[in-house]
Amino acid sequence: MGLLLLAFICSVFYFVEATLHAMPAKRWAFIGICLGPMALPLFSISKKVAMRKSSGFNSVKFHA
């Protein structure tokens, strides 16, 4: 029961975060159900790659 609840919570988390970062939300929700919290490093890397693709690889981004 606890494992199913954790998988559901991770799925919702990845869905919301993927939607906020213009990534495929359904795909990340499915990955969240299958892998749970183990998908967090994969999600972080994919988020950075998507950001680099959209802004270009030779651009500079300043964090405030």
C-alpha positions as CSV (number, residue, x, y, z in Angstrom):
1,M,0.0,0.0,0.0
2,G,2.8,2.4,0.9
3,L,4.7,1.7,-2.2
4,L,1.7,2.4,-4.4
5,L,1.1,5.7,-2.6
6,L,4.7,6.7,-3.1
7,A,4.5,5.8,-6.8
8,F,1.4,7.9,-7.2
9,I,2.9,10.9,-5.4
10,C,6.0,10.7,-7.6
11,S,3.9,10.5,-10.7
12,V,2.0,13.6,-9.8
13,F,5.2,15.4,-8.9
14,Y,6.9,14.5,-12.2
15,F,3.7,15.5,-14.1
16,V,3.6,18.9,-12.6
17,E,7.3,19.6,-12.9
18,A,7.3,18.4,-16.5
19,T,4.4,20.7,-17.3
20,L,6.1,23.7,-15.7
21,H,9.3,23.0,-17.7
22,A,7.6,22.4,-21.1
23,M,8.6,18.7,-21.1
24,P,6.3,15.7,-22.1
25,A,4.2,15.4,-19.0
26,K,2.5,12.1,-19.7
27,R,5.8,10.4,-20.3
28,W,7.2,11.7,-17.0
29,A,4.1,10.7,-15.1
30,F,4.5,7.2,-16.5
31,I,8.2,7.1,-15.6
32,G,7.2,8.4,-12.1
33,I,4.8,5.5,-11.6
34,C,7.3,2.9,-12.9
35,L,10.5,4.1,-11.1
36,G,9.3,6.4,-8.4
37,P,11.9,8.6,-6.7
38,M,14.7,6.8,-8.5
39,A,13.9,8.8,-11.6
40,L,14.8,12.1,-10.0
41,P,18.4,12.2,-11.4
42,L,17.1,11.3,-14.8
43,F,14.5,14.1,-14.6
44,S,17.1,16.7,-13.5
45,I,19.4,15.8,-16.4
46,S,16.5,15.8,-18.9
47,K,15.4,19.2,-17.6
48,K,18.8,20.7,-18.1
49,V,19.1,19.2,-21.6
50,A,15.7,20.6,-22.6
51,M,16.8,24.0,-21.3
52,R,20.0,23.9,-23.3
53,K,18.1,22.8,-26.5
54,S,15.6,25.6,-26.2
55,S,18.1,28.4,-25.4
56,G,21.1,27.1,-27.5
57,F,24.3,25.6,-26.4
58,N,26.4,28.7,-26.8
59,S,24.2,31.0,-24.7
60,V,24.8,32.2,-21.2
61,K,22.2,32.1,-18.5
62,F,22.5,34.3,-15.4
63,H,20.9,33.2,-12.1
64,A,19.6,35.9,-9.9
